[in-house]
Amino acid sequence: MTVVKIFNDNTSEQDTNTTWSMDDVKEYVKQYRVYKQQIKDLQQSLSEWSSEFIKDKSLPKKELATALRADDQELDMDVVNNIYDTITGSSED
């Protein structure tokens, strides 16, 4: 019968040299909250700007969504348009 150890009984030198305090934890949580709030504020600003820009420029939402997906996937839109033109048989030439 083989005994499987679940817990590591051997403490390495690295484990024993690690020191932290509750102040470290508090500092981490405080800074984490700051970053989370900044991200939330930026997301809200982005949403408001985007909504106004789309409304002011009367951008078509379907085409805009397609362009954003292509950008997210880092697609080369010239290549995508060439493929589309080839498939549909339309060409600007």
C-alpha positions as CSV (number, residue, x, y, z in Angstrom):
1,M,0.0,0.0,0.0
2,T,1.3,3.4,-1.0
3,V,0.9,6.4,1.3
4,V,0.0,9.6,-0.5
5,K,1.0,12.8,1.3
6,I,-1.6,15.6,0.8
7,F,0.3,18.2,2.8
8,N,3.9,19.1,2.3
9,D,5.6,18.5,5.6
10,N,8.9,19.8,4.4
11,T,9.2,23.6,4.6
12,S,11.7,25.0,2.3
13,E,14.0,27.9,3.1
14,Q,11.9,30.1,0.8
15,D,8.7,29.3,2.7
16,T,10.3,30.2,6.1
17,N,11.8,33.4,4.8
18,T,8.5,34.8,3.5
19,T,7.3,37.5,5.9
20,W,4.1,39.5,5.6
21,S,1.9,41.4,8.0
22,M,-1.7,42.5,8.2
23,D,-0.5,45.9,7.1
24,D,0.7,44.3,3.8
25,V,-2.7,42.8,3.3
26,K,-4.5,46.0,4.1
27,E,-2.2,47.9,1.7
28,Y,-2.9,45.4,-1.0
29,V,-6.7,45.6,-0.5
30,K,-6.6,49.4,-0.4
31,Q,-4.6,49.6,-3.7
32,Y,-6.8,47.0,-5.3
33,R,-9.9,49.0,-4.5
34,V,-8.3,52.1,-6.0
35,Y,-7.6,50.3,-9.3
36,K,-11.1,48.7,-9.4
37,Q,-12.7,52.2,-8.9
38,Q,-10.5,53.7,-11.6
39,I,-11.4,50.9,-14.0
40,K,-15.1,51.4,-13.2
41,D,-14.8,55.1,-13.8
42,L,-13.0,54.6,-17.1
43,Q,-15.7,52.1,-18.2
44,Q,-18.4,54.6,-17.4
45,S,-16.6,57.4,-19.3
46,L,-16.1,55.1,-22.3
47,S,-19.8,54.1,-22.3
48,E,-20.9,57.8,-22.1
49,W,-18.5,58.9,-24.8
50,S,-19.3,56.0,-27.1
51,S,-23.1,56.6,-26.8
52,E,-22.7,60.3,-27.5
53,F,-20.3,59.7,-30.5
54,I,-22.6,57.1,-32.1
55,K,-25.6,59.4,-31.6
56,D,-23.8,62.5,-32.9
57,K,-22.4,60.8,-36.0
58,S,-25.4,58.6,-36.6
59,L,-23.2,55.6,-36.9
60,P,-24.8,52.3,-37.9
61,K,-24.7,50.0,-34.9
62,K,-24.5,46.7,-36.9
63,E,-21.5,47.8,-39.0
64,L,-19.8,49.4,-35.9
65,A,-20.2,46.1,-34.0
66,T,-18.7,44.2,-36.8
67,A,-15.7,46.7,-37.0
68,L,-15.2,46.4,-33.2
69,R,-15.2,42.6,-33.4
70,A,-12.6,42.7,-36.2
71,D,-10.5,45.1,-34.2
72,D,-10.8,42.9,-31.1
73,Q,-9.6,39.9,-33.1
74,E,-6.9,42.0,-34.7
75,L,-8.1,41.2,-38.2
76,D,-6.8,43.1,-41.2
77,M,-9.9,44.8,-42.6
78,D,-8.4,45.2,-46.1
79,V,-8.0,41.4,-46.2
80,V,-11.5,40.8,-44.8
81,N,-13.0,43.2,-47.4
82,N,-11.1,41.6,-50.3
83,I,-12.4,38.1,-49.2
84,Y,-15.9,39.5,-48.9
85,D,-15.6,41.1,-52.4
86,T,-14.3,37.9,-53.8
87,I,-17.2,35.8,-52.3
88,T,-19.9,38.2,-53.3
89,G,-18.4,38.9,-56.7
90,S,-18.4,42.7,-56.2
91,S,-15.2,44.7,-56.8
92,E,-14.3,48.3,-56.8
93,D,-11.9,47.8,-59.7
